[in-house]
């Protein structure tokens, strides 16, 4: 359900719900390929270096593109003089804001890829050059003269909301407020969710805890920087090769910004060296296309690591207030939260999703959440797995842990007593369908980890988390080849094992071995529109399309067999990869295998294929519960992760290895977010740690083995019971680790990351207060 951060703020038209299939419980009992663990199809290419990533494409006559970026966090661009750069030998094109027309559909993207009137953050693109070498391009950037009028800046979310804060956009009027404000501000939007009467609920409580929390902005940490190669031909036909989670979205945005027909731009998604939501946006691709159009030659742009940190989207930082009341017997009477998120210089911070996710794990009679989406002088934010949810859930689950301690109740039992179940009214509105929160809590409670002993300075934390999951527009093709193999074409880039999952589901449906099926990610000219790989949608929605395409191919193969046997098509059934007469009355014929039918296809009507397109509905929500043990050194504040267990509902694990990898990856990223990772800005508004040396991500030596428990509560909206798993795994870790650190240190930590200096200060402050 992740909203694309590049989408405009206009209300979407109503869409027709399309739940293409329901869960088939009988079929699920006899799976032969689904649930197996075959080798990953992309593994050999990646370990041998044969796989081609964003910067691996080379076109004849290719130029090097570089971007001039603002050294100031906030400044009016008085003038740009590119004459000397254009005159430099080897420079083939130079572009600035003047090379892009105004665009109402993608205004924020336009202003982000090339600054208009103002530079809004350090690293904001000002101009770009294409030259015959990197050395020439670098020299050309130095020759571009920019006259800046420096303005006051703001990088903190609470400071940005102050009435006297430096104003980023003179036309930004807060949406979601009635009556609408008359003055502009840095608050892009306000949203509110909930039901009941929270004040009455708090009066019913025996214990009420209210706390303030803060989280820092963190980067997705993908190893591969953004890169692309663009080629605009003399006839206007254009090609773009890029590392992206959504090449159809890239095509749509780039065509709009360059004023060309969508049909004249073909976009190919390369292999992707990590995305996690950070490659759902458009940063450099329109610039490369504009340079290529002007130069008449292909142009490659590849970001440096410094540029990735300063000019591509991290997740939001947040400031939050949470208040929860509970009775002595563990009934939560009310929950309230105010969540303030900054998402950089443009609207799009996931505050709304944070407010919706905050209390989603609980069935509450009285709940209210308010969210504020704020702009600051930081780079435009992007999704980071379940966007917005880890922060708000961190705040809520921290207070839940405190309440359990106050009333002397086991923290899992407190959660079970109030857990959302099928039929519960969610905190954000609709009632839940089939869901597996209770099952994950019970599995965590019964896991050996939960009852294992702890030593001195060690603590255990538990937290649950939630994500909506998403379906979206999807289109897939399936071709039966003459040799009996099968090729699948999907339009969703593979960022988590989806090609293997597609092959497994096609093999299951067709009744053939897994190794007879191959999946490719097709370019934008080969398929109808596909939404971006985000929101844990691909195994659900593309998988559904592949299953339906398989069924259409089966129908056609049965028809071909009927033609050969000269019997009605309705008299043929498909079973275990073979067409068979449906009964004795249909005739006495030997079953025909898929390979046999494919071999004779040219004589029975030509190629055999299946195709399916739809706008998927029924993705099914996802819940998880994490357990973590930490050890805190009281002398230094250092935190070590001793043991970690992830329990999550997958609906049905199509390829359990990949599912476990998603669980573990979310936990690892959560560990980094909780303990070390943060964007650090100085008083000058500039990023101080734009590199992996100073931006501290966890490495293997920082981590224990991470145990996983796959819970399977089938999603009724998918024939195989699939739920997406990629988002939820990053939601509980922040709170689980904070609860463990607080238990180990004896003080409640309310700000992330919990770096050694911050933990040590909290311990020392507690000692002083006790004295």
KEVEXZA-25228 format. One record per residue (C-alpha): residue in three letters; x, y, z. Coordinates in steps of 0.25 Angstrom, whole numbers, padded with zeros to 4 digits, always signed. Layout:
<rs>
ALAXYZ ...
</rs>
This chain:
<rs>
UNK+0000+0000+0000 UNK+0012+0009-0001 UNK+0009+0022-0008 UNK+0018+0026-0019 UNK+0025+0039-0014 UNK+0026+0045-0028 UNK+0010+0044-0029 UNK+0003+0058-0029 UNK-0007+0061-0018 UNK-0019+0061-0026 UNK-0030+0051-0022 UNK-0029+0038-0029 UNK-0041+0033-0038 UNK-0049+0022-0032 UNK-0044+0008-0037 UNK-0052-0004-0039 UNK-0047-0015-0029 UNK-0042-0027-0036 UNK-0040-0039-0027 UNK-0036-0049-0037 UNK-0037-0062-0029 UNK-0039-0067-0015 UNK-0031-0076-0006 UNK-0032-0091-0010 UNK-0030-0099+0003 UNK-0031-0112-0004 UNK-0020-0109-0014 UNK-0011-0104-0003 UNK-0011-0117+0003 UNK-0005-0124-0009 UNK+0006-0113-0013 UNK+0018-0120-0020 UNK+0026-0108-0024 UNK+0021-0097-0015 UNK+0029-0097-0002 UNK+0041-0103-0008 UNK+0055-0097-0008 UNK+0061-0098-0022 UNK+0074-0090-0025 UNK+0072-0075-0028 UNK+0072-0073-0043 UNK+0080-0060-0043 UNK+0091-0066-0033 UNK+0101-0070-0043 UNK+0100-0058-0051 UNK+0102-0049-0039 UNK+0114-0057-0033 UNK+0121-0058-0046 UNK+0119-0043-0050 UNK+0111-0046-0062 UNK+0099-0039-0057 UNK+0098-0025-0063 UNK+0094-0014-0053 UNK+0091+0001-0055 UNK+0105+0005-0058 UNK+0109-0007-0066 UNK+0102-0003-0079 UNK+0111+0003-0090 UNK+0106+0009-0103 UNK+0114+0013-0115 UNK+0119+0028-0114 UNK+0114+0029-0100 UNK+0117+0042-0092 UNK+0119+0044-0078 UNK+0109+0052-0070 UNK+0112+0060-0057 UNK+0103+0068-0049 UNK+0106+0082-0042 UNK+0100+0082-0029 UNK+0097+0093-0019 UNK+0107+0095-0008 UNK+0096+0103+0000 UNK+0084+0097+0008 UNK+0075+0108+0004 UNK+0078+0119-0007 UNK+0071+0127-0018 UNK+0078+0124-0031 UNK+0080+0138-0037 UNK+0087+0134-0049 UNK+0094+0122-0056 UNK+0105+0125-0067 UNK+0109+0112-0075 UNK+0116+0119-0086 UNK+0130+0115-0082 UNK+0126+0101-0080 UNK+0119+0100-0093 UNK+0132+0105-0100 UNK+0141+0095-0094 UNK+0146+0085-0104 UNK+0140+0071-0101 UNK+0127+0077-0096 UNK+0115+0072-0104 UNK+0103+0078-0096 UNK+0100+0086-0084 UNK+0086+0087-0078 UNK+0080+0096-0067 UNK+0066+0099-0062 UNK+0063+0106-0075 UNK+0063+0092-0082 UNK+0051+0087-0075 UNK+0037+0093-0077 UNK+0028+0095-0065 UNK+0020+0082-0062 UNK+0008+0082-0054 UNK+0006+0067-0053 UNK+0020+0065-0047 UNK+0024+0078-0042 UNK+0032+0074-0030 UNK+0040+0064-0038 UNK+0043+0075-0048 UNK+0048+0084-0037 UNK+0056+0073-0030 UNK+0063+0068-0043 UNK+0068+0082-0046 UNK+0066+0093-0037 UNK+0057+0105-0042 UNK+0056+0118-0034 UNK+0063+0112-0022 UNK+0073+0102-0017 UNK+0066+0095-0006 UNK+0076+0086+0000 UNK+0091+0083+0000 UNK+0093+0075-0013 UNK+0081+0080-0020 UNK+0084+0079-0035 UNK+0087+0092-0042 UNK+0092+0089-0056 UNK+0098+0077-0063 UNK+0108+0074-0074 UNK+0111+0063-0084 UNK+0126+0061-0089 UNK+0135+0051-0095 UNK+0142+0048-0082 UNK+0140+0049-0067 UNK+0152+0059-0066 UNK+0146+0068-0077 UNK+0132+0068-0070 UNK+0138+0071-0056 UNK+0146+0083-0062 UNK+0133+0088-0069 UNK+0125+0087-0056 UNK+0136+0097-0050 UNK+0134+0106-0061 UNK+0119+0108-0059 UNK+0117+0121-0051 UNK+0105+0121-0041 UNK+0101+0134-0034 UNK+0094+0130-0021 UNK+0086+0138-0011 UNK+0087+0130+0002 UNK+0075+0129+0011 UNK+0073+0124+0025 UNK+0071+0109+0026 UNK+0064+0098+0035 UNK+0066+0083+0036 UNK+0059+0079+0048 UNK+0044+0075+0047 UNK+0040+0082+0060 UNK+0047+0095+0057 UNK+0042+0095+0042 UNK+0027+0095+0048 UNK+0030+0108+0056 UNK+0023+0120+0051 UNK+0036+0128+0049 UNK+0043+0116+0042 UNK+0050+0119+0029 UNK+0039+0116+0018 UNK+0043+0107+0007 UNK+0031+0108-0002 UNK+0023+0121-0003 UNK+0011+0114-0008 UNK+0010+0102+0002 UNK-0003+0103+0009 UNK-0006+0091+0019 UNK-0016+0081+0013 UNK-0025+0074+0023 UNK-0028+0086+0031 UNK-0042+0092+0032 UNK-0044+0104+0030 UNK-0031+0104+0021 UNK-0020+0113+0026 UNK-0018+0126+0019 UNK-0003+0127+0021 UNK+0007+0117+0015 UNK+0016+0109+0024 UNK+0025+0097+0024 UNK+0014+0087+0028 UNK+0009+0081+0015 UNK-0002+0073+0021 UNK-0009+0069+0033 UNK-0017+0055+0035 UNK-0025+0049+0046 UNK-0030+0035+0049 UNK-0037+0028+0060 UNK-0050+0025+0066 UNK-0057+0026+0080 UNK-0054+0036+0091 UNK-0039+0036+0096 UNK-0041+0045+0107 UNK-0052+0036+0113 UNK-0043+0025+0111 UNK-0032+0031+0118 UNK-0041+0033+0130 UNK-0044+0018+0130 UNK-0029+0014+0131 UNK-0022+0011+0144 UNK-0009+0014+0138 UNK-0006+0025+0127 UNK+0008+0027+0121 UNK+0011+0038+0112 UNK+0025+0040+0105 UNK+0032+0048+0094 UNK+0041+0041+0084 UNK+0050+0044+0073 UNK+0056+0037+0061 UNK+0067+0041+0052 UNK+0066+0040+0036 UNK+0073+0028+0031 UNK+0077+0023+0017 UNK+0073+0010+0011 UNK+0088+0007+0010 UNK+0087+0000-0004 UNK+0101-0003-0009 UNK+0099+0001-0023 UNK+0098+0016-0026 UNK+0087+0021-0036 UNK+0092+0020-0050 UNK+0086+0021-0064 UNK+0089+0021-0079 UNK+0080+0030-0088 UNK+0080+0030-0103 UNK+0070+0039-0111 UNK+0071+0036-0125 UNK+0070+0046-0137 UNK+0056+0041-0139 UNK+0052+0044-0125 UNK+0051+0029-0121 UNK+0058+0028-0108 UNK+0064+0017-0099 UNK+0067+0017-0084 UNK+0074+0007-0076 UNK+0074+0009-0061 UNK+0074+0002-0048 UNK+0060+0004-0043 UNK+0049-0003-0035 UNK+0038+0003-0045 UNK+0043+0005-0060 UNK+0028+0007-0064 UNK+0027+0019-0054 UNK+0041+0024-0059 UNK+0036+0024-0073 UNK+0023+0031-0069 UNK+0030+0042-0062 UNK+0042+0044-0072 UNK+0033+0045-0084 UNK+0024+0055-0077 UNK+0036+0064-0073 UNK+0043+0063-0086 UNK+0029+0065-0094 UNK+0030+0053-0102 UNK+0020+0042-0105 UNK+0021+0030-0095 UNK+0022+0020-0107 UNK+0034+0027-0112 UNK+0042+0024-0099 UNK+0046+0009-0096 UNK+0051+0007-0082 UNK+0059-0005-0078 UNK+0061-0009-0063 UNK+0075-0014-0060 UNK+0079-0023-0049 UNK+0077-0016-0036 UNK+0088-0015-0025 UNK+0078-0012-0014 UNK+0066-0003-0014 UNK+0057-0005-0001 UNK+0048+0006-0006 UNK+0060+0016-0009 UNK+0059+0013-0024 UNK+0044+0016-0026 UNK+0047+0030-0029 UNK+0053+0038-0041 UNK+0066+0046-0038 UNK+0075+0046-0050 UNK+0068+0039-0062 UNK+0061+0052-0068 UNK+0075+0059-0067 UNK+0082+0048-0075 UNK+0071+0048-0086 UNK+0071+0063-0087 UNK+0086+0063-0088 UNK+0086+0052-0099 UNK+0075+0059-0107 UNK+0083+0072-0107 UNK+0096+0065-0110 UNK+0091+0055-0120 UNK+0098+0043-0113 UNK+0096+0033-0102 UNK+0099+0039-0088 UNK+0102+0031-0075 UNK+0101+0037-0061 UNK+0105+0029-0049 UNK+0104+0036-0035 UNK+0116+0035-0026 UNK+0113+0031-0011 UNK+0114+0045-0007 UNK+0103+0049-0017 UNK+0094+0037-0012 UNK+0094+0042+0002 UNK+0093+0057-0001 UNK+0083+0056-0013 UNK+0075+0043-0013 UNK+0064+0040-0003 UNK+0066+0035+0011 UNK+0054+0032+0020 UNK+0048+0043+0029 UNK+0052+0047+0042 UNK+0041+0048+0053 UNK+0037+0055+0066 UNK+0025+0048+0073 UNK+0017+0048+0085 UNK+0009+0036+0090 UNK+0000+0034+0101 UNK-0007+0020+0105 UNK-0016+0016+0117 UNK-0018+0002+0122 UNK-0025-0004+0133 UNK-0019-0013+0144 UNK-0023-0026+0137 UNK-0017-0021+0124 UNK-0028-0015+0116 UNK-0024-0004+0107 UNK-0034+0007+0109 UNK-0029+0018+0100 UNK-0017+0021+0091 UNK-0013+0035+0085 UNK-0002+0039+0077 UNK+0003+0051+0069 UNK+0014+0049+0059 UNK+0022+0059+0052 UNK+0030+0054+0040 UNK+0040+0062+0031 UNK+0042+0057+0017 UNK+0052+0067+0011 UNK+0049+0079+0002 UNK+0037+0074-0004 UNK+0023+0068+0001 UNK+0023+0053+0002 UNK+0027+0049+0016 UNK+0020+0036+0020 UNK+0013+0043+0032 UNK+0000+0038+0028 UNK+0005+0023+0027 UNK+0011+0025+0041 UNK-0002+0030+0047 UNK-0009+0018+0041 UNK+0001+0008+0045 UNK+0003+0013+0060 UNK-0008+0005+0067 UNK-0011-0005+0056 UNK-0007-0017+0064 UNK-0018-0014+0075 UNK-0033-0015+0075 UNK-0036-0002+0083 UNK-0050+0005+0086 UNK-0043+0019+0087 UNK-0032+0023+0078 UNK-0027+0035+0071 UNK-0015+0038+0063 UNK-0011+0051+0057 UNK+0000+0053+0046 UNK+0008+0065+0041 UNK+0016+0064+0028 UNK+0027+0075+0028 UNK+0037+0080+0018 UNK+0051+0084+0022 UNK+0064+0087+0015 UNK+0068+0073+0013 UNK+0068+0064+0000 UNK+0055+0059-0005 UNK+0051+0046+0003 UNK+0048+0033-0002 UNK+0041+0020+0003 UNK+0049+0011+0012 UNK+0042-0002+0013 UNK+0029+0000+0021 UNK+0030+0015+0020 UNK+0026+0022+0032 UNK+0022+0010+0041 UNK+0035+0007+0048 UNK+0036+0021+0054 UNK+0021+0021+0060 UNK+0021+0007+0064 UNK+0034+0009+0071 UNK+0027+0020+0080 UNK+0015+0012+0082 UNK+0022-0002+0085 UNK+0031+0005+0095 UNK+0020+0011+0103 UNK+0013-0003+0102 UNK+0026-0009+0108 UNK+0026+0001+0119 UNK+0011-0001+0123 UNK+0013-0016+0124 UNK+0024-0014+0134 UNK+0016-0004+0142 UNK+0004-0014+0143 UNK+0013-0026+0145 UNK+0008-0033+0133 UNK+0016-0041+0123 UNK+0018-0032+0110 UNK+0013-0043+0100 UNK+0001-0046+0109 UNK-0002-0031+0109 UNK-0002-0031+0094 UNK-0010-0044+0093 UNK-0021-0038+0102 UNK-0022-0026+0092 UNK-0018-0032+0079 UNK-0025-0029+0066 UNK-0032-0041+0060 UNK-0041-0044+0049 UNK-0053-0035+0050 UNK-0046-0024+0059 UNK-0048-0010+0055 UNK-0034-0005+0051 UNK-0029+0008+0057 UNK-0029+0014+0043 UNK-0043+0010+0039 UNK-0047-0003+0032 UNK-0049-0016+0039 UNK-0038-0026+0038 UNK-0040-0039+0030 UNK-0032-0052+0032 UNK-0019-0048+0039 UNK-0008-0054+0047 UNK-0004-0045+0059 UNK-0009-0054+0069 UNK-0002-0066+0063 UNK+0011-0059+0063 UNK+0010-0054+0077 UNK+0007-0069+0082 UNK+0019-0074+0073 UNK+0028-0064+0080 UNK+0023-0067+0094 UNK+0025-0082+0091 UNK+0039-0080+0085 UNK+0051-0085+0093 UNK+0057-0071+0092 UNK+0046-0064+0100 UNK+0049-0073+0112 UNK+0064-0074+0111 UNK+0072-0068+0123 UNK+0079-0054+0123 UNK+0092-0050+0129 UNK+0096-0037+0136 UNK+0094-0024+0128 UNK+0085-0032+0118 UNK+0071-0029+0114 UNK+0060-0035+0105 UNK+0051-0027+0097 UNK+0038-0031+0089 UNK+0030-0023+0079 UNK+0020-0025+0068 UNK+0018-0018+0055 UNK+0008-0017+0043 UNK+0008-0013+0029 UNK-0004-0012+0019 UNK+0002-0019+0007 UNK-0002-0014-0007 UNK-0007-0020-0020 UNK-0008-0010-0032 UNK-0007-0011-0047 UNK+0000-0023-0052 UNK+0002-0030-0066 UNK+0009-0043-0069 UNK+0011-0052-0081 UNK+0014-0067-0081 UNK+0019-0074-0093 UNK+0020-0089-0096 UNK+0033-0092-0104 UNK+0034-0103-0114 UNK+0043-0111-0106 UNK+0034-0112-0094 UNK+0040-0101-0086 UNK+0032-0088-0081 UNK+0036-0074-0081 UNK+0030-0063-0072 UNK+0031-0048-0075 UNK+0027-0039-0063 UNK+0028-0024-0062 UNK+0032-0024-0047 UNK+0047-0023-0045 UNK+0052-0034-0036 UNK+0057-0028-0023 UNK+0054-0040-0013 UNK+0054-0053-0021 UNK+0041-0051-0029 UNK+0046-0058-0042 UNK+0048-0070-0034 UNK+0034-0069-0028 UNK+0028-0067-0041 UNK+0035-0079-0047 UNK+0030-0087-0035 UNK+0016-0083-0036 UNK+0016-0085-0051 UNK+0022-0099-0049 UNK+0012-0102-0038 UNK+0000-0098-0047 UNK+0005-0105-0060 UNK+0009-0117-0053 UNK+0024-0117-0058 UNK+0037-0117-0051 UNK+0043-0103-0046 UNK+0055-0104-0055 UNK+0046-0104-0068 UNK+0042-0090-0065 UNK+0049-0077-0066 UNK+0045-0063-0063 UNK+0050-0050-0069 UNK+0047-0035-0065 UNK+0042-0029-0078 UNK+0044-0015-0083 UNK+0033-0005-0084 UNK+0030-0008-0099 UNK+0027-0023-0096 UNK+0016-0022-0086 UNK+0005-0013-0082 UNK+0007-0004-0070 UNK+0012-0010-0057 UNK+0012-0003-0044 UNK+0026-0001-0036 UNK+0032-0012-0028 UNK+0028-0007-0015 UNK+0018-0009-0003 UNK+0021-0024-0003 UNK+0012-0026-0015 UNK+0020-0034-0025 UNK+0018-0048-0021 UNK+0004-0046-0018 UNK+0000-0038-0031 UNK+0010-0043-0041 UNK+0008-0057-0035 UNK-0007-0056-0037 UNK-0005-0051-0052 UNK+0005-0062-0054 UNK-0005-0073-0049 UNK-0016-0067-0057 UNK-0007-0067-0070 UNK-0003-0081-0067 UNK-0018-0085-0066 UNK-0021-0078-0079 UNK-0009-0086-0085 UNK-0015-0099-0079 UNK-0028-0096-0085 UNK-0022-0094-0099 UNK-0013-0107-0097 UNK-0026-0115-0094 UNK-0032-0109-0106 UNK-0020-0114-0115 UNK-0021-0128-0109 UNK-0036-0128-0112 UNK-0033-0124-0126 UNK-0023-0136-0128 UNK-0033-0146-0121 UNK-0045-0140-0129 UNK-0053-0138-0116 UNK-0059-0126-0110 UNK-0050-0117-0102 UNK-0059-0118-0090 UNK-0056-0133-0090 UNK-0041-0131-0086 UNK-0035-0128-0073 UNK-0021-0124-0068 UNK-0014-0132-0057 UNK+0000-0133-0053 UNK+0005-0126-0066 UNK-0003-0134-0075 UNK-0016-0133-0083 UNK-0025-0145-0081 UNK-0039-0149-0085 UNK-0048-0145-0074 UNK-0054-0159-0074 UNK-0057-0172-0081 UNK-0068-0166-0089 UNK-0058-0156-0095 UNK-0049-0167-0101 UNK-0038-0176-0098 UNK-0026-0167-0101 UNK-0012-0166-0095 UNK-0009-0154-0087 UNK-0001-0143-0094 UNK+0009-0136-0087 UNK+0012-0121-0088 UNK+0024-0124-0096 UNK+0017-0133-0106 UNK+0006-0122-0108 UNK+0017-0111-0109 UNK+0024-0120-0120 UNK+0012-0121-0129 UNK+0007-0106-0126 UNK+0011-0102-0140 UNK+0001-0112-0146 UNK-0010-0109-0137 UNK-0011-0094-0138 UNK+0002-0088-0135 UNK+0009-0082-0122 UNK+0003-0085-0109 UNK+0003-0074-0098 UNK-0005-0068-0087 UNK-0007-0054-0083 UNK-0013-0047-0071 UNK-0015-0032-0067 UNK-0023-0027-0055 UNK-0023-0016-0044 UNK-0021-0025-0032 UNK-0029-0025-0019 UNK-0029-0033-0007 UNK-0014-0033-0003 UNK-0016-0036+0011 UNK-0010-0029+0023 UNK+0003-0034+0030 UNK+0007-0035+0044 UNK+0020-0039+0051 UNK+0026-0040+0065 UNK+0041-0039+0068 UNK+0049-0044+0081 UNK+0063-0038+0083 UNK+0073-0039+0094 UNK+0083-0028+0096 UNK+0095-0026+0106 UNK+0099-0011+0110 UNK+0112-0008+0115 UNK+0110+0002+0126 UNK+0124+0008+0125 UNK+0123+0012+0110 UNK+0108+0011+0106 UNK+0112+0000+0095 UNK+0100-0009+0091 UNK+0102-0023+0086 UNK+0091-0031+0080 UNK+0092-0045+0086 UNK+0080-0052+0080 UNK+0069-0049+0070 UNK+0057-0056+0066 UNK+0047-0052+0055 UNK+0033-0057+0055 UNK+0024-0053+0043 UNK+0012-0057+0036 UNK+0015-0060+0021 UNK+0001-0065+0017 UNK+0008-0076+0009 UNK+0024-0076+0007 UNK+0025-0079-0007 UNK+0040-0080-0006 UNK+0044-0081+0009 UNK+0058-0077+0007 UNK+0055-0064+0001 UNK+0044-0061+0011 UNK+0054-0064+0023 UNK+0064-0055+0016 UNK+0053-0044+0016 UNK+0051-0046+0030 UNK+0066-0045+0034 UNK+0068-0033+0025 UNK+0058-0025+0031 UNK+0063-0029+0045 UNK+0077-0025+0041 UNK+0073-0011+0035 UNK+0065-0009+0048 UNK+0077-0012+0056 UNK+0085-0001+0049 UNK+0074+0009+0050 UNK+0072+0006+0065 UNK+0087+0007+0069 UNK+0096+0014+0059 UNK+0090+0020+0046 UNK+0086+0035+0045 UNK+0087+0047+0036 UNK+0095+0057+0044 UNK+0094+0071+0040 UNK+0102+0083+0045 UNK+0098+0097+0048 UNK+0101+0100+0034 UNK+0091+0091+0029 UNK+0101+0082+0022 UNK+0101+0067+0023 UNK+0113+0063+0032 UNK+0114+0048+0029 UNK+0112+0046+0014 UNK+0119+0032+0013 UNK+0119+0018+0019 UNK+0131+0022+0027 UNK+0124+0032+0036 UNK+0110+0026+0033 UNK+0110+0014+0041 UNK+0103+0002+0036 UNK+0103-0012+0043 UNK+0113-0022+0037 UNK+0113-0037+0039 UNK+0122-0036+0051 UNK+0111-0027+0058 UNK+0101-0037+0057 UNK+0097-0051+0063 UNK+0090-0061+0054 UNK+0076-0057+0053 UNK+0065-0068+0055 UNK+0053-0068+0047 UNK+0039-0074+0049 UNK+0030-0074+0037 UNK+0015-0073+0041 UNK+0005-0077+0030 UNK-0009-0071+0032 UNK-0014-0072+0017 UNK-0018-0059+0011 UNK-0032-0062+0005 UNK-0030-0052-0006 UNK-0019-0061-0013 UNK-0021-0075-0018 UNK-0009-0080-0011 UNK-0011-0071+0001 UNK+0001-0062-0001 UNK+0003-0049+0007 UNK+0015-0040+0004 UNK+0026-0041+0014 UNK+0036-0030+0010 UNK+0031-0018+0018 UNK+0027-0023+0032 UNK+0040-0029+0035 UNK+0046-0015+0038 UNK+0034-0010+0046 UNK+0036-0017+0060 UNK+0052-0016+0061 UNK+0053-0001+0066 UNK+0043-0004+0077 UNK+0048-0018+0081 UNK+0063-0013+0082 UNK+0059+0000+0089 UNK+0051-0009+0099 UNK+0063-0018+0101 UNK+0073-0007+0103 UNK+0064+0000+0113 UNK+0062-0013+0120 UNK+0077-0016+0120 UNK+0081-0002+0124 UNK+0070+0001+0134 UNK+0066+0014+0127 UNK+0056+0017+0116 UNK+0062+0021+0103 UNK+0053+0030+0095 UNK+0062+0035+0084 UNK+0068+0027+0072 UNK+0079+0023+0069 UNK+0083+0018+0082 UNK+0098+0021+0080 UNK+0108+0019+0091 UNK+0109+0033+0095 UNK+0093+0034+0096 UNK+0092+0022+0104 UNK+0103+0026+0113 UNK+0097+0039+0116 UNK+0084+0033+0119 UNK+0090+0024+0129 UNK+0098+0035+0135 UNK+0086+0044+0136 UNK+0078+0033+0143 UNK+0089+0032+0153 UNK+0089+0047+0156 UNK+0074+0047+0157 UNK+0074+0035+0167 UNK+0084+0043+0176 
</rs>
